[in-house]
Amino acid sequence: MTDYLLVHGAGQGAWSWGPVWGYLTAPEEHPPTLHKRRRANRVHPLDLPGHGADAGGDTSAVRLEECVQAITRTAEREQLKDLVLVGHGFSGSLVVQAASEMTVPPKR
């Protein structure tokens, strides 16, 4: 099955993926009613540096390279397989950059 790494937009955090996380992790006995259920093995919403659980500091000091490294490190640390990277807004370009730097490129 597929693993998902969800990367939020600017000024947000992993919390912004709540509804998507629920959709991807819905149990077989309670599938989503509006859409066909996607089979997900693991779903990881990520807090980028300076955002979400790591918020409180000056986000202007966070470099794009740090965010890209956070994405690649999370995929490696969690040993995500058959990976689908999902980016929203600001993180769209970050996930493309991270995908190009990964040893094993994501599925999508």
N, CA, C and O atoms as CSV, one atom per row, in Angstrom:
chain,resi,resn,atom,element,x,y,z
A,1,MET,N,N,0.830,-1.190,0.000
A,1,MET,CA,C,0.000,0.000,0.000
A,1,MET,C,C,0.873,1.250,0.000
A,1,MET,O,O,2.084,1.188,0.213
A,2,THR,N,N,0.242,2.353,-0.238
A,2,THR,CA,C,0.923,3.629,-0.401
A,2,THR,C,C,1.090,4.367,0.920
A,2,THR,O,O,0.195,4.363,1.765
A,3,ASP,N,N,2.255,5.004,1.090
A,3,ASP,CA,C,2.492,5.923,2.204
A,3,ASP,C,C,2.365,7.342,1.671
A,3,ASP,O,O,2.781,7.630,0.549
A,4,TYR,N,N,1.790,8.228,2.479
A,4,TYR,CA,C,1.611,9.626,2.100
A,4,TYR,C,C,2.387,10.518,3.055
A,4,TYR,O,O,2.374,10.300,4.267
A,5,LEU,N,N,3.061,11.521,2.513
A,5,LEU,CA,C,3.708,12.562,3.308
A,5,LEU,C,C,3.039,13.866,2.911
A,5,LEU,O,O,3.184,14.332,1.781
A,6,LEU,N,N,2.301,14.456,3.854
A,6,LEU,CA,C,1.510,15.658,3.604
A,6,LEU,C,C,2.267,16.873,4.125
A,6,LEU,O,O,2.610,16.931,5.305
A,7,VAL,N,N,2.530,17.849,3.249
A,7,VAL,CA,C,3.315,19.026,3.611
A,7,VAL,C,C,2.430,20.261,3.452
A,7,VAL,O,O,1.926,20.539,2.365
A,8,HIS,N,N,2.251,20.990,4.537
A,8,HIS,CA,C,1.334,22.134,4.600
A,8,HIS,C,C,1.874,23.372,3.899
A,8,HIS,O,O,3.038,23.424,3.503
A,9,GLY,N,N,1.004,24.368,3.756
A,9,GLY,CA,C,1.377,25.651,3.169
A,9,GLY,C,C,1.930,26.609,4.211
A,9,GLY,O,O,2.043,26.264,5.387
A,10,ALA,N,N,2.276,27.822,3.773
A,10,ALA,CA,C,2.862,28.843,4.649
A,10,ALA,C,C,1.877,29.246,5.746
A,10,ALA,O,O,0.680,29.396,5.503
A,11,GLY,N,N,2.405,29.417,6.954
A,11,GLY,CA,C,1.594,29.859,8.079
A,11,GLY,C,C,0.675,28.791,8.634
A,11,GLY,O,O,-0.163,29.088,9.485
A,12,GLN,N,N,0.806,27.575,8.184
A,12,GLN,CA,C,-0.045,26.491,8.658
A,12,GLN,C,C,0.803,25.453,9.367
A,12,GLN,O,O,1.968,25.696,9.681
A,13,GLY,N,N,0.218,24.309,9.612
A,13,GLY,CA,C,0.931,23.214,10.251
A,13,GLY,C,C,0.300,21.903,9.844
A,13,GLY,O,O,-0.599,21.863,9.004
A,14,ALA,N,N,0.776,20.835,10.446
A,14,ALA,CA,C,0.241,19.509,10.141
A,14,ALA,C,C,-1.267,19.460,10.382
A,14,ALA,O,O,-1.985,18.713,9.716
A,15,TRP,N,N,-1.741,20.261,11.338
A,15,TRP,CA,C,-3.168,20.297,11.669
A,15,TRP,C,C,-4.038,20.615,10.448
A,15,TRP,O,O,-5.196,20.200,10.399
A,16,SER,N,N,-3.504,21.337,9.469
A,16,SER,CA,C,-4.315,21.731,8.310
A,16,SER,C,C,-4.705,20.533,7.443
A,16,SER,O,O,-5.593,20.640,6.597
A,17,TRP,N,N,-4.047,19.402,7.653
A,17,TRP,CA,C,-4.336,18.203,6.879
A,17,TRP,C,C,-5.348,17.293,7.570
A,17,TRP,O,O,-5.568,16.175,7.103
A,18,GLY,N,N,-5.967,17.726,8.660
A,18,GLY,CA,C,-6.903,16.893,9.414
A,18,GLY,C,C,-7.956,16.191,8.569
A,18,GLY,O,O,-8.079,14.969,8.651
A,19,PRO,N,N,-8.728,16.926,7.751
A,19,PRO,CA,C,-9.757,16.263,6.941
A,19,PRO,C,C,-9.176,15.272,5.928
A,19,PRO,O,O,-9.754,14.209,5.700
A,20,VAL,N,N,-8.049,15.612,5.329
A,20,VAL,CA,C,-7.414,14.710,4.356
A,20,VAL,C,C,-6.904,13.464,5.070
A,20,VAL,O,O,-7.070,12.349,4.576
A,21,TRP,N,N,-6.285,13.653,6.227
A,21,TRP,CA,C,-5.803,12.524,7.025
A,21,TRP,C,C,-6.970,11.589,7.337
A,21,TRP,O,O,-6.848,10.372,7.199
A,22,GLY,N,N,-8.098,12.158,7.755
A,22,GLY,CA,C,-9.273,11.343,8.058
A,22,GLY,C,C,-9.763,10.560,6.855
A,22,GLY,O,O,-10.146,9.396,6.978
A,23,TYR,N,N,-9.751,11.189,5.708
A,23,TYR,CA,C,-10.177,10.531,4.471
A,23,TYR,C,C,-9.252,9.374,4.118
A,23,TYR,O,O,-9.714,8.296,3.746
A,24,LEU,N,N,-7.953,9.597,4.233
A,24,LEU,CA,C,-6.981,8.567,3.852
A,24,LEU,C,C,-6.898,7.419,4.852
A,24,LEU,O,O,-6.488,6.315,4.493
A,25,THR,N,N,-7.279,7.664,6.091
A,25,THR,CA,C,-7.166,6.631,7.117
A,25,THR,C,C,-8.518,6.051,7.536
A,25,THR,O,O,-8.590,5.289,8.500
A,26,ALA,N,N,-9.583,6.403,6.824
A,26,ALA,CA,C,-10.910,5.898,7.175
A,26,ALA,C,C,-10.909,4.373,7.158
A,26,ALA,O,O,-10.395,3.762,6.221
A,27,PRO,N,N,-11.485,3.754,8.196
A,27,PRO,CA,C,-11.501,2.289,8.240
A,27,PRO,C,C,-12.419,1.705,7.164
A,27,PRO,O,O,-13.344,2.367,6.693
A,28,GLU,N,N,-12.153,0.486,6.794
A,28,GLU,CA,C,-12.930,-0.212,5.763
A,28,GLU,C,C,-14.427,-0.197,6.063
A,28,GLU,O,O,-15.244,-0.061,5.153
A,29,GLU,N,N,-14.781,-0.336,7.329
A,29,GLU,CA,C,-16.199,-0.424,7.674
A,29,GLU,C,C,-16.904,0.932,7.653
A,29,GLU,O,O,-18.131,0.987,7.737
A,30,HIS,N,N,-16.147,2.023,7.543
A,30,HIS,CA,C,-16.725,3.371,7.474
A,30,HIS,C,C,-16.061,4.166,6.353
A,30,HIS,O,O,-15.407,5.173,6.623
A,31,PRO,N,N,-16.214,3.736,5.111
A,31,PRO,CA,C,-15.537,4.428,4.009
A,31,PRO,C,C,-16.147,5.806,3.767
A,31,PRO,O,O,-17.295,6.046,4.140
A,32,PRO,N,N,-15.388,6.720,3.145
A,32,PRO,CA,C,-15.941,8.020,2.778
A,32,PRO,C,C,-17.119,7.818,1.825
A,32,PRO,O,O,-17.091,6.916,0.988
A,33,THR,N,N,-18.142,8.645,1.946
A,33,THR,CA,C,-19.332,8.461,1.118
A,33,THR,C,C,-19.307,9.267,-0.173
A,33,THR,O,O,-20.022,8.928,-1.116
A,34,LEU,N,N,-18.507,10.317,-0.241
A,34,LEU,CA,C,-18.510,11.164,-1.430
A,34,LEU,C,C,-17.494,10.746,-2.480
A,34,LEU,O,O,-17.668,11.040,-3.662
A,35,HIS,N,N,-16.448,10.073,-2.068
A,35,HIS,CA,C,-15.377,9.714,-2.986
A,35,HIS,C,C,-14.978,8.258,-2.784
A,35,HIS,O,O,-15.216,7.669,-1.730
A,36,LYS,N,N,-14.370,7.699,-3.812
A,36,LYS,CA,C,-13.819,6.354,-3.705
A,36,LYS,C,C,-12.686,6.365,-2.679
A,36,LYS,O,O,-11.858,7.277,-2.673
A,37,ARG,N,N,-12.652,5.378,-1.836
A,37,ARG,CA,C,-11.630,5.304,-0.788
A,37,ARG,C,C,-10.264,5.034,-1.389
A,37,ARG,O,O,-10.125,4.184,-2.269
A,38,ARG,N,N,-9.260,5.748,-0.920
A,38,ARG,CA,C,-7.865,5.521,-1.306
A,38,ARG,C,C,-7.237,4.619,-0.258
A,38,ARG,O,O,-7.464,4.794,0.939
A,39,ARG,N,N,-6.461,3.672,-0.703
A,39,ARG,CA,C,-5.800,2.760,0.220
A,39,ARG,C,C,-4.478,3.373,0.653
A,39,ARG,O,O,-3.571,3.554,-0.160
A,40,ALA,N,N,-4.373,3.690,1.930
A,40,ALA,CA,C,-3.139,4.267,2.468
A,40,ALA,C,C,-2.599,3.352,3.550
A,40,ALA,O,O,-3.348,2.864,4.397
A,41,ASN,N,N,-1.313,3.127,3.518
A,41,ASN,CA,C,-0.656,2.358,4.557
A,41,ASN,C,C,-0.395,3.269,5.749
A,41,ASN,O,O,-0.891,3.034,6.850
A,42,ARG,N,N,0.401,4.321,5.507
A,42,ARG,CA,C,0.707,5.302,6.554
A,42,ARG,C,C,0.527,6.702,5.987
A,42,ARG,O,O,0.823,6.960,4.820
A,43,VAL,N,N,0.035,7.601,6.832
A,43,VAL,CA,C,-0.173,8.992,6.443
A,43,VAL,C,C,0.545,9.867,7.459
A,43,VAL,O,O,0.238,9.828,8.650
A,44,HIS,N,N,1.514,10.667,6.975
A,44,HIS,CA,C,2.319,11.520,7.854
A,44,HIS,C,C,2.127,12.982,7.490
A,44,HIS,O,O,2.691,13.444,6.498
A,45,PRO,N,N,1.333,13.734,8.280
A,45,PRO,CA,C,1.319,15.183,8.085
A,45,PRO,C,C,2.562,15.765,8.766
A,45,PRO,O,O,2.852,15.435,9.916
A,46,LEU,N,N,3.281,16.613,8.070
A,46,LEU,CA,C,4.570,17.117,8.538
A,46,LEU,C,C,4.465,18.577,8.961
A,46,LEU,O,O,3.816,19.372,8.281
A,47,ASP,N,N,5.098,18.937,10.077
A,47,ASP,CA,C,5.274,20.340,10.456
A,47,ASP,C,C,6.625,20.798,9.934
A,47,ASP,O,O,7.661,20.278,10.348
A,48,LEU,N,N,6.620,21.764,9.030
A,48,LEU,CA,C,7.873,22.320,8.525
A,48,LEU,C,C,8.549,23.152,9.614
A,48,LEU,O,O,7.875,23.593,10.545
A,49,PRO,N,N,9.854,23.378,9.525
A,49,PRO,CA,C,10.552,24.205,10.515
A,49,PRO,C,C,9.891,25.581,10.645
A,49,PRO,O,O,9.604,26.245,9.650
A,50,GLY,N,N,9.659,25.988,11.889
A,50,GLY,CA,C,9.051,27.287,12.160
A,50,GLY,C,C,7.542,27.315,12.046
A,50,GLY,O,O,6.943,28.381,12.190
A,51,HIS,N,N,6.907,26.184,11.791
A,51,HIS,CA,C,5.458,26.104,11.619
A,51,HIS,C,C,4.879,25.034,12.541
A,51,HIS,O,O,5.608,24.203,13.082
A,52,GLY,N,N,3.565,25.065,12.710
A,52,GLY,CA,C,2.877,24.045,13.489
A,52,GLY,C,C,3.433,23.901,14.885
A,52,GLY,O,O,3.535,24.886,15.616
A,53,ALA,N,N,3.797,22.683,15.270
A,53,ALA,CA,C,4.334,22.416,16.612
A,53,ALA,C,C,5.671,23.101,16.831
A,53,ALA,O,O,6.095,23.287,17.971
A,54,ASP,N,N,6.342,23.480,15.742
A,54,ASP,CA,C,7.644,24.145,15.828
A,54,ASP,C,C,7.499,25.670,15.724
A,54,ASP,O,O,8.496,26.381,15.598
A,55,ALA,N,N,6.259,26.167,15.778
A,55,ALA,CA,C,6.006,27.605,15.616
A,55,ALA,C,C,6.433,28.380,16.855
A,55,ALA,O,O,6.772,27.805,17.889
A,56,GLY,N,N,6.407,29.673,16.723
A,56,GLY,CA,C,6.741,30.536,17.849
A,56,GLY,C,C,7.968,31.370,17.585
A,56,GLY,O,O,8.187,32.392,18.236
A,57,GLY,N,N,8.760,30.943,16.643
A,57,GLY,CA,C,9.965,31.690,16.301
A,57,GLY,C,C,9.722,32.606,15.114
A,57,GLY,O,O,8.590,32.775,14.661
A,58,ASP,N,N,10.774,33.179,14.634
A,58,ASP,CA,C,10.724,34.064,13.480
A,58,ASP,C,C,10.835,33.224,12.213
A,58,ASP,O,O,11.912,32.720,11.895
A,59,THR,N,N,9.726,33.071,11.489
A,59,THR,CA,C,9.750,32.229,10.291
A,59,THR,C,C,10.560,32.853,9.158
A,59,THR,O,O,10.905,32.171,8.193
A,60,SER,N,N,10.864,34.140,9.269
A,60,SER,CA,C,11.683,34.756,8.218
A,60,SER,C,C,13.119,34.230,8.266
A,60,SER,O,O,13.868,34.370,7.299
A,61,ALA,N,N,13.497,33.625,9.395
A,61,ALA,CA,C,14.845,33.062,9.528
A,61,ALA,C,C,14.935,31.634,8.983
A,61,ALA,O,O,16.031,31.089,8.859
A,62,VAL,N,N,13.791,31.026,8.656
A,62,VAL,CA,C,13.777,29.655,8.137
A,62,VAL,C,C,14.135,29.689,6.652
A,62,VAL,O,O,13.526,30.420,5.870
A,63,ARG,N,N,15.119,28.897,6.284
A,63,ARG,CA,C,15.565,28.834,4.887
A,63,ARG,C,C,14.827,27.722,4.151
A,63,ARG,O,O,14.450,26.711,4.744
A,64,LEU,N,N,14.629,27.921,2.859
A,64,LEU,CA,C,13.932,26.920,2.050
A,64,LEU,C,C,14.644,25.579,2.091
A,64,LEU,O,O,14.004,24.527,2.095
A,65,GLU,N,N,15.979,25.620,2.120
A,65,GLU,CA,C,16.759,24.378,2.167
A,65,GLU,C,C,16.441,23.574,3.428
A,65,GLU,O,O,16.423,22.344,3.393
A,66,GLU,N,N,16.189,24.269,4.542
A,66,GLU,CA,C,15.831,23.581,5.790
A,66,GLU,C,C,14.510,22.837,5.626
A,66,GLU,O,O,14.351,21.714,6.106
A,67,CYS,N,N,13.572,23.476,4.943
A,67,CYS,CA,C,12.267,22.850,4.731
A,67,CYS,C,C,12.390,21.627,3.828
A,67,CYS,O,O,11.780,20.591,4.094
A,68,VAL,N,N,13.172,21.745,2.770
A,68,VAL,CA,C,13.390,20.610,1.861
A,68,VAL,C,C,14.052,19.462,2.617
A,68,VAL,O,O,13.666,18.305,2.454
A,69,GLN,N,N,15.048,19.780,3.444
A,69,GLN,CA,C,15.724,18.745,4.237
A,69,GLN,C,C,14.766,18.088,5.219
A,69,GLN,O,O,14.853,16.881,5.449
A,70,ALA,N,N,13.852,18.862,5.802
A,70,ALA,CA,C,12.874,18.287,6.730
A,70,ALA,C,C,12.001,17.258,6.018
A,70,ALA,O,O,11.657,16.226,6.594
A,71,ILE,N,N,11.648,17.536,4.780
A,71,ILE,CA,C,10.820,16.607,4.000
A,71,ILE,C,C,11.597,15.328,3.697
A,71,ILE,O,O,11.096,14.227,3.924
A,72,THR,N,N,12.815,15.471,3.188
A,72,THR,CA,C,13.605,14.281,2.832
A,72,THR,C,C,13.976,13.470,4.068
A,72,THR,O,O,13.950,12.240,4.030
A,73,ARG,N,N,14.322,14.145,5.166
A,73,ARG,CA,C,14.673,13.430,6.414
A,73,ARG,C,C,13.483,12.654,6.955
A,73,ARG,O,O,13.632,11.520,7.408
A,74,THR,N,N,12.301,13.261,6.909
A,74,THR,CA,C,11.105,12.573,7.414
A,74,THR,C,C,10.819,11.321,6.594
A,74,THR,O,O,10.524,10.266,7.156
A,75,ALA,N,N,10.903,11.429,5.281
A,75,ALA,CA,C,10.656,10.262,4.420
A,75,ALA,C,C,11.646,9.146,4.717
A,75,ALA,O,O,11.271,7.974,4.744
A,76,GLU,N,N,12.904,9.500,4.941
A,76,GLU,CA,C,13.930,8.490,5.242
A,76,GLU,C,C,13.772,7.932,6.654
A,76,GLU,O,O,13.825,6.718,6.854
A,77,ARG,N,N,13.579,8.819,7.633
A,77,ARG,CA,C,13.473,8.392,9.034
A,77,ARG,C,C,12.275,7.462,9.243
A,77,ARG,O,O,12.375,6.457,9.947
A,78,GLU,N,N,11.149,7.806,8.626
A,78,GLU,CA,C,9.932,7.001,8.786
A,78,GLU,C,C,9.900,5.810,7.832
A,78,GLU,O,O,8.965,5.010,7.863
A,79,GLN,N,N,10.924,5.694,6.986
A,79,GLN,CA,C,11.031,4.609,6.007
A,79,GLN,C,C,9.752,4.476,5.182
A,79,GLN,O,O,9.188,3.390,5.049
A,80,LEU,N,N,9.312,5.605,4.634
A,80,LEU,CA,C,8.096,5.626,3.830
A,80,LEU,C,C,8.353,4.941,2.494
A,80,LEU,O,O,9.324,5.246,1.802
A,81,LYS,N,N,7.483,4.030,2.149
A,81,LYS,CA,C,7.610,3.235,0.918
A,81,LYS,C,C,6.455,3.567,-0.020
A,81,LYS,O,O,5.386,3.996,0.416
A,82,ASP,N,N,6.685,3.362,-1.311
A,82,ASP,CA,C,5.647,3.625,-2.303
A,82,ASP,C,C,5.050,5.012,-2.034
A,82,ASP,O,O,3.833,5.182,-1.964
A,83,LEU,N,N,5.935,5.987,-1.885
A,83,LEU,CA,C,5.608,7.308,-1.344
A,83,LEU,C,C,4.886,8.214,-2.332
A,83,LEU,O,O,5.228,8.289,-3.512
A,84,VAL,N,N,3.871,8.901,-1.805
A,84,VAL,CA,C,3.216,9.992,-2.515
A,84,VAL,C,C,3.447,11.250,-1.687
A,84,VAL,O,O,3.020,11.330,-0.536
A,85,LEU,N,N,4.128,12.235,-2.280
A,85,LEU,CA,C,4.360,13.526,-1.626
A,85,LEU,C,C,3.225,14.461,-2.012
A,85,LEU,O,O,2.899,14.598,-3.191
A,86,VAL,N,N,2.622,15.106,-1.015
A,86,VAL,CA,C,1.524,16.035,-1.280
A,86,VAL,C,C,1.895,17.384,-0.688
A,86,VAL,O,O,2.147,17.489,0.512
A,87,GLY,N,N,1.928,18.414,-1.522
A,87,GLY,CA,C,2.243,19.764,-1.068
A,87,GLY,C,C,1.070,20.689,-1.300
A,87,GLY,O,O,0.305,20.514,-2.248
A,88,HIS,N,N,0.929,21.690,-0.418
A,88,HIS,CA,C,-0.155,22.656,-0.521
A,88,HIS,C,C,0.429,24.060,-0.561
A,88,HIS,O,O,1.181,24.446,0.334
A,89,GLY,N,N,0.089,24.825,-1.587
A,89,GLY,CA,C,0.527,26.217,-1.679
A,89,GLY,C,C,2.040,26.349,-1.668
A,89,GLY,O,O,2.732,25.839,-2.549
A,90,PHE,N,N,2.541,27.044,-0.654
A,90,PHE,CA,C,3.967,27.313,-0.464
A,90,PHE,C,C,4.818,26.059,-0.595
A,90,PHE,O,O,5.929,26.116,-1.122
A,91,SER,N,N,4.314,24.938,-0.126
A,91,SER,CA,C,5.136,23.723,-0.104
A,91,SER,C,C,5.156,22.977,-1.435
A,91,SER,O,O,5.885,21.995,-1.571
A,92,GLY,N,N,4.381,23.416,-2.411
A,92,GLY,CA,C,4.384,22.746,-3.707
A,92,GLY,C,C,5.774,22.673,-4.315
A,92,GLY,O,O,6.200,21.617,-4.783
A,93,SER,N,N,6.479,23.797,-4.307
A,93,SER,CA,C,7.838,23.805,-4.869
A,93,SER,C,C,8.814,23.046,-3.972
A,93,SER,O,O,9.801,22.490,-4.453
A,94,LEU,N,N,8.534,23.025,-2.666
A,94,LEU,CA,C,9.416,22.306,-1.738
A,94,LEU,C,C,9.371,20.805,-1.982
A,94,LEU,O,O,10.410,20.144,-1.971
A,95,VAL,N,N,8.164,20.253,-2.204
A,95,VAL,CA,C,8.065,18.807,-2.412
A,95,VAL,C,C,8.685,18.397,-3.749
A,95,VAL,O,O,9.226,17.298,-3.870
A,96,VAL,N,N,8.609,19.274,-4.750
A,96,VAL,CA,C,9.257,18.972,-6.031
A,96,VAL,C,C,10.771,18.922,-5.844
A,96,VAL,O,O,11.435,18.017,-6.350
A,97,GLN,N,N,11.314,19.899,-5.113
A,97,GLN,CA,C,12.752,19.918,-4.848
A,97,GLN,C,C,13.165,18.700,-4.021
A,97,GLN,O,O,14.166,18.051,-4.323
A,98,ALA,N,N,12.387,18.393,-2.975
A,98,ALA,CA,C,12.697,17.240,-2.124
A,98,ALA,C,C,12.673,15.949,-2.942
A,98,ALA,O,O,13.544,15.094,-2.782
A,99,ALA,N,N,11.685,15.810,-3.810
A,99,ALA,CA,C,11.579,14.605,-4.641
A,99,ALA,C,C,12.816,14.428,-5.511
A,99,ALA,O,O,13.280,13.307,-5.718
A,100,SER,N,N,13.347,15.534,-6.018
A,100,SER,CA,C,14.530,15.439,-6.884
A,100,SER,C,C,15.790,15.077,-6.109
A,100,SER,O,O,16.773,14.624,-6.696
A,101,GLU,N,N,15.768,15.273,-4.791
A,101,GLU,CA,C,16.940,14.979,-3.966
A,101,GLU,C,C,16.876,13.624,-3.269
A,101,GLU,O,O,17.860,13.197,-2.665
A,102,MET,N,N,15.739,12.944,-3.343
A,102,MET,CA,C,15.581,11.667,-2.645
A,102,MET,C,C,16.316,10.550,-3.369
A,102,MET,O,O,16.346,10.499,-4.599
A,103,THR,N,N,16.911,9.654,-2.582
A,103,THR,CA,C,17.606,8.502,-3.145
A,103,THR,C,C,16.629,7.625,-3.917
A,103,THR,O,O,16.902,7.211,-5.044
A,104,VAL,N,N,15.489,7.349,-3.294
A,104,VAL,CA,C,14.410,6.611,-3.951
A,104,VAL,C,C,13.307,7.625,-4.226
A,104,VAL,O,O,12.648,8.081,-3.292
A,105,PRO,N,N,13.094,7.985,-5.486
A,105,PRO,CA,C,12.102,9.013,-5.784
A,105,PRO,C,C,10.697,8.567,-5.402
A,105,PRO,O,O,10.395,7.373,-5.421
A,106,PRO,N,N,9.837,9.521,-5.054
A,106,PRO,CA,C,8.466,9.163,-4.689
A,106,PRO,C,C,7.685,8.629,-5.884
A,106,PRO,O,O,8.036,8.853,-7.043
A,107,LYS,N,N,6.625,7.921,-5.557
A,107,LYS,CA,C,5.744,7.355,-6.582
A,107,LYS,C,C,5.061,8.482,-7.352
A,107,LYS,O,O,4.926,8.420,-8.573
A,108,ARG,N,N,4.638,9.504,-6.628
A,108,ARG,CA,C,3.976,10.684,-7.216
A,108,ARG,C,C,4.340,11.895,-6.403
A,108,ARG,O,O,3.899,13.002,-6.712
